[in-house]
C-alpha cells in the first residue's frame, strides 16, 4: 500500500470553499457574540457631547452621579468606616503616636501610589460597571482580571462584614449590659450569638437598601458624610474643651482581662503634656475582643489599613457616574487628602488627652468624653452602616460584571437572569449570603486583617497593571492623568506586597495561592474571545521581551553543539495531515516549528489571504507549539520558495524542510474519521468545509516535475530535506502502549548509489540525530542502525576475500562513531548489497540510469529495460526493509539527491526518481526519507 501526497503535504492550493469569517462569527455567537454590549465600551453617539471617552449620553445610559456624590462621599465614608470612632484609640494606645503616624504614612503612601495607578488607567479609556475589576481585566487580561476581580469581590464582602461587626460592637456597648444609653434592666441581650443576630439584622437592612437601588444610597451618601463629619468635629471640640477627670470612663464588660486585675473605671486627663509624653512610645497590650491575644505592630497596622481601604468605592460606582474618567481621579484624591488630615488630627488629640491604658481597654472611650455622647453614637452607626452598604453594593456590582463577561462560563448566568431594571438582585443576594458567612467569625480585628490582605492584593494587581502597560510602551496608553510614572507603580506594588506579609503571612500566602489557582484555571478554561476583545497585557509584555531577545540572538554565533531542528512543514490541507503535524511537534526538540501553506492565485481577492484565524484554531485543536505561514503565489513552486526564504525572523529561520510524499492515494479526512483522535466539527460551517481536501478521482494540483523541482530548490537553498510517507498509519497512542512495537530504524545507505562510506556521511549522521530526538519522546523504544556492507570496487561475479575483514572494520568504525556521538543503538548487519550478485548488478544499473554513477549510461542498454531492472532493485530493497520492520514504529531512510535541474531530460528523470522512491517505501511503517546538507552532531565539549 502506498501513501499519499495531499495527506502529508505538498504545499497544494485548496479550493476556496467558504469563508473563515462565517466560521468565526459562529464562534463569536457561541461565546456570547450578541452580548458584546456587556463586555465592550459603548460607541459614542454623534452630538451627545461625550465622544472624548466613548461614553453614551448619561440621560440615555442612566449615569446620573457627579464627582462629589458619586466618588468623594463614598470614598470618604469608606475610609472613615469603623476606624475613625472605634479603632484609632486602639492603635494609638498600643503602638504610640510615633508608630501610629508612621503607619498612617505607610498606609496612605500605598494608597496614594495606588490611586495614581487607578487614575492613570481610568483616564485612558471608557469605564463601565465593575470599577476596579473592569480596569484590571481590560488591562491585564481575562486570567489576571478574572482572578483579581474574584478576590476583590471577596474583599468587598469581608469589608462589609467588618463594618457590620463594628456597628454591632457599637450597638452592644451603647445599648447592651452596662451601655451608655440604657437604664438598669432595659438592655439588649449580649453574647456571641446575640451579636451575630444583631449583625444579621443590620446586614438584612443593607440588603433592602441595595434592592431599592444603589442610586438611593449615593444620593444619601452626602447627608451621611455630613453627619459623620459633624460627629468628628464634635469629638475634636470635646478633646479641646473638656478638662480631665479621673475614673470617668467605664471598662466594658467584655474586657474580662482588665476587670479581673484592676478597677472598673479608666482615667481621662484632658490636654496634658505628660499624657502626650507617655503616649509617644509603643505600649502593646492585650486585645480584649480577640480572646486577649497580644497586640503587635502587624495587628495594629492590619486594623488601621482595613479602615482606609475605601479608595475603590468611587471606582466601584463607575457604572453610575456621568464622567468616570474625570470623577474618579479628583474625587478619590480629594477624599484621600481629607481623611488623612482627619486621622492625623484625631491621633494627635487622643495622644494629648487620653492615657494609653484607657485607649487599650475601652475602644469606645470617645462616647463618655464627648460634649454630647449621642454625637459619637450617631457617627459610629452612620459611618459603619454606610461603609458596609458601600462594600455590599461594590461586591454585587463586581459579581454582575464577572457574570456579564462570562469569565466563569455559564456558572454565573443566574446573576444575569436575576437582574431587574438594571439592579443585579441575584448578585446582591449572593453577596448578602457571603457576608453572613463572614459574620460568623465575630471578631472585628480578625476580620480586619483578612480584609486588609485582600484589598492589598487587589491594590497590588492595580499597580501591576499600570506598571506593566507603562513598561510595554504601548502607544495607546495615553492617560489624561499625568502624575504617575513606573516608579510610583513599582513603589506601590512593592509596598503592598511587603505589608501584606507584615500583617499576616498566612493570610497573604493563602490569598496569593488562591489567586494563582484562579489565574491557571481561567487560563485553561475561560473562552478565548475575551482575550481577543479586551487585549491582554501579557501579550504586550511578551512582545516587548521577545523582540529584545530576538535582537540579541545572533546567527553568527550559532554552534553545532547547540543545533536543534528548526522545521518548516509544508502542508496542503490540515484535514489530511494531522498525524504528521502531531509527529513533527515531537520532532522539533523545542526548536522553531512553522506550518506552511501555499494558495495559488493573485492578490485581487485580499480576504483569501487573511486566513490566519482558521490556522490558529487548527493549532489550538492539535495542541502543537507552532506558527503558521500562508502565502499566495502564481505557482506552488514559487510559493514554497517564498516560504523557505522568508519564514521565521532574525536568527530563528527554518533549517529543515519537511514535505509529504507524492503519490496517487486519496487523502484521509482525520476531522471526520470516527476513530480518529483528531476528530472535530469545529471546521465545518453548514455545507461549507474549511480546509477542503482532494477527493478520490480529483486531479492533482501540480505535476511530479514541479514536486521534484521543489526538492531541488530546497537543497540549493542549503536546507535539510525530509519526505514523509505512510504517516496516515501513525498511531502515537498505540506505540506508547504496545509491547510489540520496539524499534526506531535507521538505514544509512544511499540505495541509489551504495558505498561503504554512507554510514559516516552527513546524511546518515543527520538521520541518527533525528532518531535520537524521537527516542527522547518514545523512551521505551530502541534505535536500530542497519549496516549495509557494500563492495563497490569488486567486479560482478568475483569473490572478494577481503570482504569479511572490511565488514568487521566497518562495524567497529560505526561502533566507535556512535560512542563518540553518545548514541545508544543496536547495529544490525545486512549482507545483500555485498553478497547477492544479481542485486549488485541491478544496483549498478540503477546508478547509471539515474546519473549517480561517474560513467555514462551503457550503450547497449535499452531505456525501458534499464528502468525495469532499477524497479526490480528497488522492490528487492523494499523487501529487505519490510522483512525487518515488523516491530518498527518509525523508519529513517537515506534519500538520494534528486536529478539536477540542468538535465536536458529532467521531466523524465523526475518521474523515474519519484517512481523509484514509491517502490522503495511501499507498505513500510511511517517512513522519513532524509537528505541532510549541514553538520548537526558534535563530539567536542
N, C-alpha and C positions, 0 to 999 in steps of 0.2 A: 504494500500500500504506500502511496506517495503522499507527500504533504501538500500545502497549498500556498500560493503566493499571497493572495489577499489576506489569508488567515493570519500570517505573521508579519505581514507587512509591506512590501514595497510601497513607496510613498505615492499611492494612486489617488487620483481625484475621485471623490464620491459624487454621485448625482445629487443635485441640490433640491432635496425634497423637504419642504417645510422650513420653518424659521426658528432660530433659537429664541427669539423674543417671545413667541407664543408659549413655549415651554416654561420660560422663567416667569412669565406673567402668571401662569397657573401656579408656580411655586409661591409667588407672592401672595396669591389669594389663599393658598393653603396655610401660610403663616400669618394670616390677618391682613391680607392685601387691601381690603376695603376699609380697614380701620386705621388708615395712615394718619388720620387727624388726631389719633390718640398718641402717636409717637413722634410726630414731626411738628415743628413750629408752623403756625398758620401763616399763609401767604398774605402780604399786605393788600389791602383794598385801596384802589386809587381814590385820592381825595379825602381819605379819612384822617390824615394828619399823623398817622402812626407808622409811616413807612420806615423810619430810621432803624427800628429794631424788629421789623417784620411782624408787628403785633396787629391784632384786629382792633377796631374801634371799641373802647370799653363799653359803650352802650350796647353793642352787638354781642360782645363776649361775656358780659356780666362782671367785668372788672370795675369795681367801684371804690376801692380803698386808696388813699393817698399815703404820703410818707409818714406823717405823724401817727395817724390812726392805724395804718397797716403795718408799719415797721417799728417806729420808735416806741410806741406804747407796748406792744407785745414783747419786744426785746428787753426793755427796761423792767417790765413786770417779771419776766422770766429770770432775769439776772438778780432781781431782789429776792424773789421766791421766799423760801422759809429761812434763808440765811440771815437776812437783814435784822429780823426781830428775835430769832430763836438761837442762832449758832455763832454769831460774831463774838459774843461773850465767851462762848465755849472755846473758840480759837485763841482769843487774846489771853484768857485766863490760863490756858495750858502752854501756849507757845511763847507768850510775851509779846510786847509791842514790836520789838525789833524783828523777830521772826515772822510776826503777822504781816508787817509791812513788806518784808522780803517775799512772803508767799503771795501777797496781792500783786507785787510787781512781776513775779514769775507767771502767775495765772493770767494777768492782763497782758503781759508780753506775748504769751502764747496766743491769747485771744486776738490781740492786735494784728499779729502776723497772719493769723488765720483769716481774720476779717479782710485783710488786704488781698488774700488769695480769693476769698469769696467775691469781693468787689471786682477783682480782675475778671473772673470767669463770668460773673453776672452781667458785666458791661460789654461782653464780647459777642452777644447774640441774644435772640429772643428766649425768654424764660417762661416755662409753662408751670402747671401744677406739679407738686412733688418737691419743690425747693432744692435742698442740698442734694437729694437723690438725683433729681433731674440734671443738675450741674455736673455731678461726678460721673453719672452714667454716660452723658453725652461727651464727656471729656476723656475718661479713662476707658470707656467701652463697656460692653454688656457684662463681662465677667467681674471686673472690679466694681463697676457701678451697681450691679445687682447685689453683690455680696455686701458692699459697704452700705447700700441702701437698706438691706435687710437688718444689718446691725444698727443703723441709725433709727430704724423703726423700733427695734428693741430698746434703744437708748431713750427714745421719747416715752415709751411705755414705762420704763423704770423711772424716768424723771417725773412722770405723772404720779406714780405710786409714792415716790419720795415726797412730793409736795403734799399729797393727801395725808401721808403719815405725819408730816409736820403740822398740818391743820388739825388732825386728831389729837396730837400731843398738846396743842394749844387749847383745844376744847376741854380736854380732861383736866388740864392744870387750872382752867378757869371755872369750869362747871362740875368737875368731879370732886371727890373727897378732898377737903382742905382747899377748895378753889377760892378764887378772889371774889367771885360774884354769887356765891351761894351761902345760904344760911344753914345751920346745922340740920341735918336730916333731909334736906331738899337737894340732893346731889345726884349727878349721873353715876350709875354703877361703873366701877373701874375694874380692869383686868385685861389679860391678853385678848380673849375672845370678844369682850365688850368693845375694846378698841378696834378690833377687826370689823365688828358690826358697824361701828361709827364710821370707819373708813369706807366701808361698802356703801353706806347711805350717801356719803359725800360723792363717791365715785358714780353712783346712780344719778345724783343730781347733775353731775357734769355730763353724763350720758344724755340726759334730757335736753340740756342746753345744746349739745352737739347735734342732736336730732333736729332741733329747730333750725340750726344752720350756723356756720362759722361767722357769717357776716354780723349776726346779732352780737356775738362776743366781741368782734372787732369794734363795733360801734360803741359798746360799753367799756372797752378797754381804756379809753381816755378817762372816763369817770373813775374807773378802778385805780388807775395810776394816780389820779389826783388825790384820791382817798389815802393811798399808801404814802404819797409824798407829804400830805398834811400830817399823818401819823408820825412819819420820820422827823419832820420839823418839830413836832411836839416833843419828841424824845430828845432832840438837841437842846431845846429850851429847858426841859426838865433837868438835864445834866448841868446846865449853866446856872439855874435859878435855885434849885433845892440844895439846902445845906445838909451836911452829913448827920445821920442819926444811927446809932448802933442798934443791932438786933431788931431791925425793922423788916427784914426780908426772910420769909419762912423757907424752911428746907422742904422740898417736895416729898410727899410720902413715898414716891417711887425710889428716892435716894436712900435706900436702906443702909448703905455703907456708911454715910455720914451721920445718919440718925443714931446708929449704934455706937459711934465713937465720940460724938460731940453734941452740942446743944441743938435745939430745933430752929434756931434763927441764925441768920448770916449778917455780917456788918456791911454798912454802906457809909462812905466818908464824905462824898461830895468832892468838889475840886480840892485836890491836895497834892503838893509836891512829893510828899512821902509816898503816897499811893502810886503816883506815876513812877517814882524811882523803883518801887517794889515790883511794878508790872513790866519793867523793861526786859528782864531776862525770862528764860523759859522755866516753867514750873509744872511739868507734866504730872497729871494725877490719874484718877480712875474715872471711867465713863459709866455713870450710873444707869444709863439707858441700854447698855450692852453687856450686862452681867458683870459690871465692874472691871472690864478689861482695861489694861493700862493704855494710856494715850501716848502717842509719839508724833514725830514730825509728819510721817506718812498719813496717819489717820486725820490729823488736823487739816493737812493740805487736801486730802481727798474730800472732806466735808466742805472746805472752802471752794474748791473748784467745782463741785457739784452744784453750788449755788449760783455760779456765774456762767453756766453753760448755755444760757439762753440766746446766744448771738445768732443762732439759726432760726429763731422764732419768726423773724420777718421774712426770711427766705422761704420758710415753710408756707407762708401765705402768698407766695408768688402768683398762684392762680387767681387771686382776688385783687391783685394790685393793678392800678391803672398803668403805671410805668415801672416795672420791676427793676430795670437797669438803672434807673435814677433813684428810686426809693430805697432799694436795699443798701447801697453804699452809704448814703448820707444818713438814713435813719439808723442803721446799725452803728456807725461810728459815733453818732451823737449820743445814742443810748449807752455805749461803752464808756464814753467820757463822763457822762452824767452819773452812772452807777459807781465808777471808780472813785470819783471825788466824794460821793456819798459814803462809801465804805471807809475811806481813809479818815474822814472827819469822825465817823461813828467809832472807829477803832481808837483814835486818839482820845476822844472824850471818855470812853469806857476806861481806858488806862489811867486817866486823871482822876476818876471819881469812884471807881468800884474796885475793892480788893480782889486779888486773884482767887482767894478761897470762895468768894461769893460767885464769881463767874464760873468756877469749876463745878459748883454744887447746886446751882439753880440756873438752868438755861433760859428761864423766863423771868429773870430778875428785873427786866425793864418794866414789867407791869407795876410793881409796888413803888417804883421810883418815879413814875410818870406823874406830871401835874394833874392829869385826869386819866386814870388807868384804862378806861374804855378805849382811849386812843390806840394803845398798844394792842388790845384785843382786836379791834377793828382792822388795824394794819396787818396783824398776823393772818387773820381769817381771809381778808381780801387778797393779800399777796400770795398765800399758799393756794387758795382756790383758783385764782386766775392763772397761776403757773401750771397747776395740774391740768386745768382746762386747755391751756395753750398746748401743752405736750400731748394731750389726748387728741386734739384736733390735728396737730402735726403728724402724729403716728398714723391716724386714719388717712390723711392725705398721701403719705408716703406709700401706705399699703395700696391705696387706689392707683397710684402711679405705677407700682410694681405690677399690678394686675393688668392695667391698660397696655403696658409694654410686653406682656406675655413672657416676662423673664422666667417664670416657673411653668411655662406652658399653660395648660388648662387647669392647673391646680387652684388658681385664684379667680377662675371665671365667675364664681358665685359673688365675688365682690362687685364685678361689673353689672351683674344681673340685679344686685341689691342696691342700686343707685336710684334715687327718686328726686327729680327736679334738680339734678346736679349735686345732691348731697349724698355722699357714699355711706348709706345707712349700714350696710353689711360690714364695711371696713371699720366704722365706729364701734359696732357691736363686737367685732373680733378684738379690737384694741381694749375695749372695756373688760372683756373676759381675761385678757392677759394682765391687765392692771390688777385685777382681783387676785390673780395668782401671785404676783409680786408682793401684794399687801400681806400675804401670809408670813413674810419674813419678819415684819413687825418693827424692827429697829431702824430708826431714821439714819443713823450713822453707817450701818452696814449697807443699806440701800444706796446711800450717798456715794460710797466707794465704788460700787458696781456702776452707778450712773456716771461717775467721773471717768472711769476707764472706757466705757462705751462711747461717750461723747469725745474723749480724746482720740479714740481710734477713727472716728468719723472726721475729726479735725485733721488728723494725720493724713487721711486719704485726700482731703480737700487740698492741703498743702502739696501733697504728692502730685495731684492732678495738675495744679498750676505750675509746679516745678518742671514736670515732665514736658508739658506743652511749651514752656518757655525755653527749655534746653533744646527742643527739636528745631526751634527757629521756624515754626510753621508760618508762612506768610499771612494766613488768615487769622492769626491770633493778634488782634489789634484792639485790646480793651480800651474803653474810654477812661477808665480809672488808671492813672499813671503812677500812683505812689506805691509801687511794688517792684521788686526785682527778684531774680532767682535766689539772691541771698536771703531775702525775707522769707521766701518759701522754705528754703533749707533750714533756717533757724527755727521756724515754726514746726517743721517736720521733726527735727531732732529734739526740740523741746517737748513736744507731745509724746514722743516715743520714750524719752528718758523718764518723764514724770509719770507715765503710765505704770512703769515698773517700780517707781518710788512709792506710789500709792499702794499698790498690791501686786506683787509679781505673779501670783497665782491667777488672779482675775485677768491681768494683762495677757499672760500666756494663753489662757483659755480663749479669750476673745480673738487673739491673733490666729490661733489654730482653727477656731470656728470660721474665721474669715477666709483662711486659705482653703478649707474644705469647701466652702461655698464657691470660691473662685474656681477650683478644679471642677466641681460639679456643674457649674454654669458653663464652663469652657467645653465640657464634654457633651452636655445635654441641651443647652439652650439653642434655639433656632439661629441660623447664621444670618438671617435677614436683618436683625437688629444691628449687627456689626457693620453691615453694608450701609444701613440708613444713618446710623449715628456717627460712624467712624470710631476708631479705637486708637488711643494714644500709644498702645503697644506697637501698632503698625508704624507709626511715625518714629518712635524710638528705634525700632529695628531697622528702618530705612536709614536713619542717621548713622547707626553703628555699622551696618553692613557696607554702606558707601565708604566709610572711613577705612574699614579693614580691606575692602577690595582695592582701594588705592595703595594700601600698604603691601598687598600681595604682588610680589614682583616676579614675573615669569622668568627673568634672567637668573633667579636664584633657585630654580627648580633643580632637584637632585633625584637621581633614580632611586635612592634609598626610600624616598617618601612618595614614590609613584603610586597612584591608585587609578582605577578606571574612571574616566570622565566620558560618559556614554551618551550618544545621540541615537535613539531608537526611531527608525523611520517606519511609520505605520500607514496603512490605507484606511482602515476603519477600526475603531476601538472594539466594535462588537466581535470581531473575528480574531482578535489577538490578546484577549485577556490573560491567558496563562503566560504568554511571553512577556507582557508588561509586568506581571507579578514576578516572574523569574528574574528579569533584568533589575528589578528593585533590590533583589538579594545580591545580584552580581556586582552592583556598583560599589560596594565596600565603602560606604559613607562618602562617595565621590559625587560629582555632578551627574545628574540624570535628566535628560531632556527628551521628551517625546515629540517628534517632528511629523508634520503632515503637509502635503503639497496639494493645493487645489489648482486645477488647470482653468485658466480664464484670464480676464483682464480686470482693470480697476473701474470699469463703468458702474458696477454694482458694488458699492462700498460695504453694504450690510453683509455680503458674503464673506468678507474678510473678518468681520467682527464676530467671531465665534468662540472667543476665549471662555465665555461663561459656561458653555457646554463642556469644554475640555476641562475646566477646573472642577466641574461637577463630576466628570468622569474620574479625575484623580481622587476626589473625595470618596467616590464609590469604591475604587480599587484600593484605597488606603496606601498609596505609594507616595514616596517623597521625591517628587519630580516636578519639572517645569514643562510647559508646552510651548511649542512654536509652530504657528501655522502661516504658510506663505502662499501667495498667489502668483503664478507664473504661466508662461505660454507653453511649457512642456514639463513633464515630470523631471527630466534630467536637469533642466535649468533650475527648477525649484529646489532639488536636492543640493545642487551646488551652492545656492543661496544659504540653505540651512547649515551645510557643513562649514562654510566660511564665516557666517555671521552669528550662529548660535553661541550663547554664552556671553560673558562680559569680562573684560580685563584678562587676568590670568586664568580665569575659570572658563576654559574652552574645551570642547569635546576632543578626546584623543582616540576614541574608539567608536566606530560606526557599526550599528547592527541593523541588518535587514532580514526580512523573511525570504523564503525560497520561492523561486519562480517555477510553478508547476500548474497543472490544469485541474487540480481538485477544487470542488466547490467549497467556499468558506463556510465555517460553522458559526452560527449566531449564539454566542455564550450568554447574551442577555435574555434570550428566550428559551434556552435549553432547560428543561425542568430539573435535570440532575446537576446542572452547573452551579458551582459555588458563587458564581458571579451574576446569577440571575437577578434581573431587576426590570421594573416597568417605568422607571423614572425618566427614561429617554424615549418614551412613546407619548405622543400627544394626539389622541384620537387616531385617525388613519395615517397621520404623519409620523414617520420614523426618523429620529435623528441618527446620525452616523450610519447611513444605509450601506449595505454590502452588496457585492456582486453575487447574483443568484446563479444557480447551476444552468449552464447553457448560454449565459450572457457573454458577450465578447470581452476580452481583457482591455484594459485602458491603455496599455502600451505594450510594445513588442519586446521579444527577448533581446534583440540587438541593443535597445535602449537600456535594458536592465544591466547588460554586461558593460555598457559604456559607463553607467553609474559606478560599477565596481572599479573600473579603471580610473575614473576621476577620483574616487576615494583614496586609492593608493598613490596617485600622483600628488595629492594634497598631503601625503605623509600621515595618513590616519590608519590605525589598525582596523581591520575589516573582519566582521563576523557575519556568517549567513546561518540562519536558524531554520531547521526543518523538523517536522513532526511534533511541534510543541502543542498541538491540539491534544496530544496524548498525555501531556504532563499533568500529573495529579500530586501536588505537594503534600496533601493530607495523607494520601496512600503511601508515599515514600516515607513519611515520618513514622508511620505505624507498622509498615510491612517488615517482616523478617526475611522475606525472600529477596528484596532489593537491597544490594550490599555495596555496589561499586559506582565510582565515577571513573570512566575510562578515558585515557589519553592515547591517541595514535600518532606519535611523532614521526611520520614518514610521508614524504611527498609522493603520493601514489601515482601522480602523473610522471614523476621523474625520481624514482627512489635512489638514494645514495646512503652510504654509511655515515655521512655527517649530518643527516637530517635530525637525529635526536638532540643535537647540540647547537642547532642554529637558532636564530632569533624567533622564528615562528614557533618552534617547539617549546622554547622557554616561555613564550607568551602563553601558550596553551597550558603549560604546567602552572603558571601563576594564576590563571583563571580557575583551574581545577582546585587549587589550594583555597582560593577565596570561597568557592562553593562548599568546600569541605568544612569551613568555619560555620556555615549555615546548617549543613547536614552532618552533624558531628558523628553520627553512628555509622556513616559510610566510610569506605576506604578508597584511596586512589590507586588505580592500576595503570601502569605505563607499559605499553606493548612495544617491545624492542624488535623491530622487523629487520633482521640482518640481511643486507644485500651484498652482492658481489658484482658490481658494475664493471669491473675490469676484465673478468674472465670471458672466454669465448663460449658461446652456446654449445652445449653437448659435451664439454670437457669437465673434468673433475678437478677441483682446486683443493690440494692437500692442506693448504694453509687456512681454509675456511673455519674449521673448529677453533683454531687459535685466534682468528680475527673475532669470532663471536664472543669468546671469553674476554678478549681485550675490550670490546665494545661494552659488554655488560659491566665490567669493572669500572670503565671510564664513566658510564652512566651512573653507577652507584656512587662514585666519588663526586660527580657533579651534583647529584641530589643531596648528598651530605653537606657539601659546601653551601647549597641553597637552603638548607634546613627544611627540606621537603621529605615527608614520610610517605613512601609509596611502595607498592609491590611491583617488581619488574617481571613481566611475562614475555618469554622469547617466542617469536613467530618465525618459522623456518621456510615458509612457502616461497618467499622472494629470493632465496638463495639456493633452494634445492629442487624446485619444480621447473624443468627446462621449458615446458610449454608456457608456463606462467611468465618466465623470464623473457621469452620470445615475444609474447603479447605485450609485455611492458615496454619493450624497446620499440615495438610498432607504434604504440600509443605515444611514446616520447617523440618519435619522428613525425607522427601525424599532427600533433598539437604544437609542433615547433619548439618543444622543450629541449630537444637534442641539439648539439652543435652542428651536426652534419645535416644535409638536406634530405628531403624525402627520397626513399628508394625509387629508382626509375621504373622498376618492373612491378611496382605495387599499384594495383587498381584502387581508386579512392574509396569506393563502396566496400571493397574487401578489407581495406585498412580500417575503416570505421567499424566494421563488424568485429574485427579482431580486438579493437580497442574496447568495444562494448562487452565482449566476452571477458576481457581482462577486468573490467570494472565489475561485472557480475561476480567474477571469482573473488575479487577483493571484498565486495559486499558480503559474499557468503562467509568469508573468513571472519569478518567483523561481526556478522549476525550470529554465527555459531558461538561467539564468546560474549554475547550481550544479553543472555537470558536473565541475568541478575543485575543488569546495569540500569541506573537511574538516568544517567546523562553521559553522552559521548562527545569528546572533543577530537576533531579530525583535521589534519593538515590540509589547508586549502591552497592549491597551486595558483600561481598568478594567472589572471585572465589573459586572453590574447591581446597583443598590442594594438592600440587604436590605429597605428600607422599601417597595419597589414592590409594588403590590397583585397584579400578575401575575408575581411573582418566579419561580415554578416554571416558567412558560412561557418567560420571558426567559432563565433559566439553561440550559434545554435548547437554546434557539436559540444562545446565546452559545458553548456548547461545540461545537455542530454547525458553526458558522461557523469556529471555530478548527480543527476537524478538517479541513474543506475547505481551509483556508489552508495547513496543514502537511502535507498528504497527499503521500507519495512524495518528501519532501525528504531531504537528508542529516540527520545528527543536528542537531537544532534546539532552541534555547532561546528560549522566549517570555519577555521580560523586562519587568518594571514596577518602576522604582525610585522610592523615596519620599524619599531623602536625598541630599545632596550628597556626592560621592565623589571629585571632582577639584579640584585647586588649581593656580592659576597664579602663586602668590606663593612667596617663599622661606620 
